[in-house]
Amino acid sequence: QVQLVESGGGLVQAGGSLRLSCAASGRTISNYAMGWFRQAPGKERDLVAAISRSGGSTYYADSVKGRFTISRDKVKTTVYLQMDSLKPEDTAVYYCNRDHTIATMIRRGNGYDYWGQGTQVTVSS
């Protein structure tokens, strides 16, 4: 069973940047598409970015397009989310997860049995 550990969150002012990391252990994630999700208080957990197994395809929610960049390092079994031009509405707990393809990840939404502990991102105005 793969275990996913998110890190890199913190408190940042609006306009600032953060880089989140998702490290996997237990089983490889190199054969899976990976995604970053976020959940703000009182809201659903939503997919914000995803990357294919090869790293050649990506998906971004409209709310983060042009500001967030997802990437993966297959050797280290780590996935990153570079977040620039942060806004107060980006405040949320951020989680990563895996699936077969980006398309299945979009269809599944937040319907996964397993989630890591997440990492808190707080953007002050």
RAPE-V174337 format. One record per residue. RES is the residue in one small letter. PSI is psi as a letter, one per 40 degrees, with the letter a starting at -180 (* if undefined). OMEGA is omega in whole degrees, 0 to 359 (none if undefined). Layout:
RES_PSI_OMEGA ; RES_PSI_OMEGA
This chain:
q_h_180 ; v_i_173 ; q_h_182 ; l_h_181 ; v_h_179 ; e_i_178 ; s_i_176 ; g_e_180 ; g_i_180 ; g_a_179 ; l_h_182 ; v_i_177 ; q_i_177 ; a_h_183 ; g_e_181 ; g_a_184 ; s_i_172 ; l_i_174 ; r_h_178 ; l_i_177 ; s_i_176 ; c_h_181 ; a_h_182 ; a_i_175 ; s_i_178 ; g_d_177 ; r_i_182 ; t_i_175 ; i_e_185 ; s_d_180 ; n_e_184 ; y_i_164 ; a_i_181 ; m_i_181 ; g_i_172 ; w_h_179 ; f_i_173 ; r_i_179 ; q_h_175 ; a_i_181 ; p_h_178 ; g_e_182 ; k_i_177 ; e_i_173 ; r_h_187 ; d_i_175 ; l_h_178 ; v_d_180 ; a_i_178 ; a_i_180 ; i_i_182 ; s_i_180 ; r_d_182 ; s_e_185 ; g_e_184 ; g_e_180 ; s_i_178 ; t_i_176 ; y_i_176 ; y_h_171 ; a_i_182 ; d_d_184 ; s_e_182 ; v_e_183 ; k_h_181 ; g_e_181 ; r_d_181 ; f_i_177 ; t_h_177 ; i_i_178 ; s_i_179 ; r_i_177 ; d_h_186 ; k_d_183 ; v_d_183 ; k_e_183 ; t_f_181 ; t_i_176 ; v_i_184 ; y_i_170 ; l_h_176 ; q_h_184 ; m_h_180 ; d_i_179 ; s_f_185 ; l_i_180 ; k_i_178 ; p_d_180 ; e_e_174 ; d_e_179 ; t_h_184 ; a_i_167 ; v_h_183 ; y_h_181 ; y_i_171 ; c_i_176 ; n_i_185 ; r_i_175 ; d_i_184 ; h_d_181 ; t_i_175 ; i_d_182 ; a_d_180 ; t_d_178 ; m_d_178 ; i_d_180 ; r_d_184 ; r_d_182 ; g_b_180 ; n_f_184 ; g_f_178 ; y_i_179 ; d_d_185 ; y_h_172 ; w_i_173 ; g_a_183 ; q_e_180 ; g_i_177 ; t_h_186 ; q_h_173 ; v_h_178 ; t_h_181 ; v_h_180 ; s_i_181 ; s_*_none
